[in-house]
Amino acid sequence: MLRGLYTAAAGMVTQQRRHDTVTNNISNLNTPGYKQVTSVGRSFPEMLLYLTGIEGDKPARIGAVNTGVFAEESLSVHIQGDAYATGRMSDFAIQANLQVPGLRFDRSGKAIDADGNVVFQPQAFFTVQDRDGGIRYTRNGSFLVNDEGFLVTNDGSFVLGTDNNPIQFPPGLSLDRLSLTGDLRFVDADGADAGVQLLITVIENPNRLVQEGNGKFRLNDEDADLARAAEAGDLIEVRQGYLERSNVDAAQAMVDLMSALRAYESNQKVIQFYDQSLGKAVNEVGKV
């Protein structure tokens, strides 16, 4: 009898996590470069039911029943967001359409290879270094130059150049006086090279990225070989004076929000029913 109670409780926890994921997406609708997150649920292993109290060595098998669901993980959807002009020379947006020979990716950034395996479209990222020296990846190109001349993100992480070192400009040189060339070098109004080149990293399987705060991702040590520096043949453009919009679908997010709420309420009613039934049973036992 209590199996249904535990199943309903597991469903409530799963829907609560789904609700939290969707609300986080909605709250980041206007966050540059934010990637929508999807909560993935998975059912518990099925339990076999057997008929008991019969003769013979083996009881008769009735069938299988599912014992609940749990929120397994949250996955980011790494599809291209629209670029919009900001007019600030310290803003940058990546526009990329990386391809893999022999594969054709759909709008969700997935393809099926000849063996039937799902392949995720490679994605390009700005490469940054946090204060602890850790390498992180982001699509939020809202940068600034600090007092020491370093190009940094809003949370103070260093933006890296192709030499894998933090980009630092000469004293007194601001981004308002610099332009980014097609090969990602910074030049001044006269075309003089500032001596730094922006590093763009390609992640071959973005589904392996681990999400962190402030729109940043990281790779676990075992997945380090999935990252490589962008090459000349990659279909990547970095637009100065632009930012990438969040790829959250607001309409779909509202549908998912209502769906999670209704599923939560349905499981809640099941638990209320069990609570009332058990309460009646206890009262009846007390009368005996």
C-alpha positions as CSV (number, residue, x, y, z in Angstrom):
1,M,0.0,0.0,0.0
2,L,2.8,2.4,0.9
3,R,4.5,1.9,-2.4
4,G,2.2,4.4,-4.0
5,L,2.9,6.9,-1.2
6,Y,6.7,6.7,-1.9
7,T,6.1,6.9,-5.6
8,A,4.0,10.1,-5.3
9,A,6.6,11.6,-2.9
10,A,9.4,10.9,-5.4
11,G,7.3,12.5,-8.1
12,M,6.8,15.6,-6.0
13,V,10.6,16.0,-5.5
14,T,11.2,15.6,-9.2
15,Q,8.6,18.1,-10.2
16,Q,9.9,20.6,-7.6
17,R,13.4,20.3,-9.1
18,R,11.9,20.7,-12.6
19,H,10.0,23.8,-11.4
20,D,13.2,25.3,-9.9
21,T,15.1,24.7,-13.1
22,V,12.4,26.4,-15.2
23,T,12.2,29.4,-12.9
24,N,16.0,29.8,-13.0
25,N,15.7,29.8,-16.8
26,I,13.1,32.5,-16.7
27,S,15.1,34.6,-14.3
28,N,18.0,34.5,-16.8
29,L,16.0,35.6,-19.8
30,N,18.0,38.8,-20.1
31,T,21.4,37.3,-19.1
32,P,23.8,37.6,-22.0
33,G,25.0,34.2,-23.3
34,Y,22.9,32.2,-20.8
35,K,22.1,28.7,-21.9
36,Q,18.7,27.1,-21.1
37,V,18.8,24.2,-18.7
38,T,16.6,21.2,-18.9
39,S,15.9,18.9,-16.0
40,V,16.1,15.2,-16.9
41,G,14.0,12.7,-14.9
42,R,14.6,8.9,-14.8
43,S,12.4,6.1,-13.5
44,F,13.6,3.8,-10.7
45,P,14.2,0.2,-11.8
46,E,11.0,-1.7,-12.4
47,M,9.9,-4.2,-9.7
48,L,8.6,-7.6,-10.7
49,L,5.4,-8.8,-9.1
50,Y,4.8,-12.4,-8.4
51,L,1.8,-14.4,-7.3
52,T,2.4,-15.8,-3.8
53,G,0.9,-18.8,-2.0
54,I,0.9,-21.3,-4.8
55,E,2.4,-24.7,-5.1
56,G,5.7,-25.3,-7.0
57,D,9.3,-24.2,-6.8
58,K,8.7,-20.9,-8.6
59,P,5.9,-18.4,-8.0
60,A,3.9,-17.3,-11.1
61,R,5.1,-14.0,-12.5
62,I,2.3,-11.3,-12.8
63,G,4.2,-8.5,-14.4
64,A,6.3,-5.4,-13.6
65,V,5.5,-2.1,-11.9
66,N,7.4,1.1,-11.8
67,T,8.4,2.4,-8.3
68,G,8.8,6.1,-9.0
69,V,11.0,8.7,-10.6
70,F,13.9,10.9,-9.7
71,A,15.5,14.0,-11.1
72,E,18.7,12.5,-12.5
73,E,20.5,15.6,-13.8
74,S,20.2,19.0,-15.4
75,L,21.5,19.6,-18.9
76,S,22.3,22.8,-20.7
77,V,21.0,23.4,-24.2
78,H,24.0,24.8,-26.2
79,I,22.2,26.3,-29.2
80,Q,23.0,29.7,-30.7
81,G,21.4,32.7,-29.2
82,D,20.6,35.9,-31.2
83,A,23.2,38.7,-31.2
84,Y,22.0,42.2,-30.4
85,A,23.9,45.5,-30.6
86,T,24.9,47.3,-27.4
87,G,27.2,50.0,-28.8
88,R,29.8,49.2,-26.2
89,M,33.2,48.2,-27.5
90,S,33.8,46.1,-24.5
91,D,31.0,43.7,-25.4
92,F,31.6,40.7,-27.6
93,A,29.3,38.0,-29.1
94,I,30.2,34.6,-30.6
95,Q,28.4,33.6,-33.7
96,A,29.3,30.0,-34.5
97,N,28.1,27.2,-36.7
98,L,30.6,24.4,-36.3
99,Q,30.2,21.3,-38.4
100,V,31.3,17.7,-38.3
101,P,31.9,15.9,-41.6
102,G,29.2,13.4,-42.5
103,L,26.7,14.8,-39.9
104,R,23.8,17.2,-40.1
105,F,22.8,18.8,-36.9
106,D,19.2,19.8,-36.2
107,R,17.9,23.0,-34.5
108,S,18.6,21.5,-31.1
109,G,22.3,20.9,-31.9
110,K,22.1,17.1,-32.2
111,A,22.7,14.6,-35.0
112,I,22.8,10.8,-35.4
113,D,25.9,9.1,-36.7
114,A,26.1,6.0,-38.9
115,D,26.1,3.8,-35.8
116,G,23.0,5.4,-34.4
117,N,24.7,7.3,-31.7
118,V,23.6,10.8,-30.7
119,V,26.3,13.5,-31.5
120,F,26.2,17.0,-30.1
121,Q,27.3,19.9,-32.2
122,P,30.6,21.5,-31.1
123,Q,30.3,24.9,-29.6
124,A,32.7,27.9,-29.2
125,F,33.4,29.7,-26.0
126,F,35.4,32.6,-24.5
127,T,38.1,31.2,-22.3
128,V,38.6,32.7,-18.9
129,Q,40.6,32.0,-15.8
130,D,39.3,32.5,-12.3
131,R,41.2,33.8,-9.3
132,D,42.2,30.3,-8.3
133,G,43.7,29.6,-11.8
134,G,40.9,27.3,-13.0
135,I,40.0,27.4,-16.7
136,R,36.4,28.1,-17.4
137,Y,34.3,28.7,-20.5
138,T,31.5,31.2,-21.1
139,R,29.3,32.8,-23.8
140,N,28.8,36.0,-21.9
141,G,31.1,38.5,-23.6
142,S,30.4,41.5,-21.4
143,F,33.9,42.4,-20.5
144,L,35.8,45.3,-19.0
145,V,39.4,46.5,-18.5
146,N,40.4,46.7,-14.8
147,D,42.8,49.2,-13.3
148,E,45.8,47.0,-14.2
149,G,44.9,46.8,-17.8
150,F,43.6,43.2,-17.7
151,L,40.5,42.2,-19.7
152,V,38.1,40.6,-17.2
153,T,34.6,39.4,-16.9
154,N,32.0,41.0,-14.6
155,D,33.0,38.7,-11.8
156,G,36.7,39.5,-12.2
157,S,37.9,36.4,-14.1
158,F,40.7,37.0,-16.5
159,V,39.9,36.6,-20.3
160,L,42.7,34.5,-21.9
161,G,44.6,35.1,-25.1
162,T,45.9,32.6,-27.6
163,D,49.1,32.3,-25.5
164,N,46.9,31.0,-22.7
165,N,47.8,34.0,-20.5
166,P,45.4,36.7,-19.3
167,I,45.0,39.5,-21.8
168,Q,46.6,42.7,-20.6
169,F,46.6,46.0,-22.5
170,P,49.3,48.7,-22.3
171,P,48.6,51.4,-19.6
172,G,46.0,53.9,-20.6
173,L,44.7,51.9,-23.6
174,S,41.0,51.3,-23.4
175,L,38.7,49.1,-25.5
176,D,37.0,52.2,-26.9
177,R,40.2,52.8,-28.9
178,L,40.6,49.2,-30.0
179,S,39.0,47.0,-32.7
180,L,38.8,43.2,-33.0
181,T,40.0,41.9,-36.3
182,G,38.7,38.8,-38.1
183,D,41.6,36.8,-36.8
184,L,40.7,38.0,-33.2
185,R,43.6,40.4,-32.8
186,F,43.2,43.8,-31.1
187,V,44.3,46.8,-33.2
188,D,44.1,50.6,-32.6
189,A,42.6,53.2,-34.9
190,D,45.8,53.3,-36.9
191,G,45.8,49.5,-37.4
192,A,48.7,49.0,-35.0
193,D,48.6,45.6,-33.3
194,A,48.1,45.8,-29.5
195,G,50.0,42.5,-29.2
196,V,47.1,40.4,-27.9
197,Q,44.8,37.9,-29.6
198,L,41.6,36.6,-28.1
199,L,41.4,32.9,-27.4
200,I,38.2,31.1,-28.5
201,T,38.0,27.5,-27.4
202,V,35.9,24.8,-29.2
203,I,34.3,22.1,-27.0
204,E,33.7,19.1,-29.2
205,N,31.0,17.7,-26.9
206,P,29.3,20.6,-25.0
207,N,27.0,18.1,-23.3
208,R,30.1,17.2,-21.1
209,L,30.4,20.7,-19.7
210,V,29.6,21.2,-16.0
211,Q,27.6,24.3,-15.3
212,E,28.8,26.8,-12.7
213,G,27.6,30.2,-11.6
214,N,27.9,33.4,-13.5
215,G,27.3,31.7,-16.9
216,K,30.5,29.7,-16.7
217,F,31.2,26.1,-17.5
218,R,34.1,23.8,-16.8
219,L,35.3,20.4,-18.0
220,N,36.2,17.5,-15.7
221,D,39.8,16.3,-16.0
222,E,38.8,13.2,-17.9
223,D,37.1,15.4,-20.6
224,A,40.0,17.8,-21.0
225,D,40.7,16.4,-24.5
226,L,37.3,17.7,-25.7
227,A,38.7,21.3,-25.7
228,R,40.8,22.8,-28.5
229,A,41.7,26.2,-29.7
230,A,39.6,27.6,-32.6
231,E,41.2,27.2,-36.0
232,A,41.0,29.3,-39.2
233,G,38.6,26.9,-40.9
234,D,36.0,26.9,-38.1
235,L,32.8,28.9,-38.8
236,I,33.3,31.3,-35.9
237,E,32.8,35.0,-35.8
238,V,33.2,37.3,-32.8
239,R,31.3,40.5,-33.1
240,Q,32.5,43.6,-31.1
241,G,29.8,45.9,-29.8
242,Y,27.3,43.0,-29.5
243,L,26.1,40.5,-26.9
244,E,24.5,37.1,-27.3
245,R,20.9,36.8,-26.0
246,S,19.8,34.0,-23.8
247,N,18.5,31.0,-25.7
248,V,15.6,30.5,-23.3
249,D,12.3,30.1,-25.0
250,A,10.0,32.2,-22.8
251,A,6.7,30.7,-24.1
252,Q,7.9,27.1,-23.7
253,A,9.3,27.9,-20.2
254,M,5.8,29.0,-19.1
255,V,4.3,25.8,-20.4
256,D,6.9,23.7,-18.6
257,L,6.3,25.7,-15.4
258,M,2.5,25.0,-15.5
259,S,3.1,21.4,-16.4
260,A,5.5,20.9,-13.4
261,L,3.0,22.6,-11.1
262,R,0.1,20.5,-12.1
263,A,2.1,17.3,-11.9
264,Y,3.2,18.3,-8.4
265,E,-0.4,18.9,-7.3
266,S,-1.5,15.6,-8.7
267,N,1.2,13.7,-6.7
268,Q,0.2,15.9,-3.7
269,K,-3.4,14.7,-3.9
270,V,-2.2,11.1,-3.9
271,I,-0.3,11.6,-0.7
272,Q,-3.3,13.4,0.9
273,F,-5.5,10.4,0.0
274,Y,-3.0,8.0,1.7
275,D,-2.9,10.3,4.7
276,Q,-6.7,10.3,5.0
277,S,-6.9,6.5,4.5
278,L,-4.2,5.7,7.1
279,G,-5.9,8.1,9.5
280,K,-9.2,6.3,9.1
281,A,-7.5,2.9,9.6
282,V,-5.9,4.1,12.8
283,N,-9.3,5.4,14.1
284,E,-11.0,2.1,13.3
285,V,-8.3,0.1,15.1
286,G,-8.7,2.4,18.1
287,K,-12.4,1.5,18.3
288,V,-11.7,-2.2,18.5
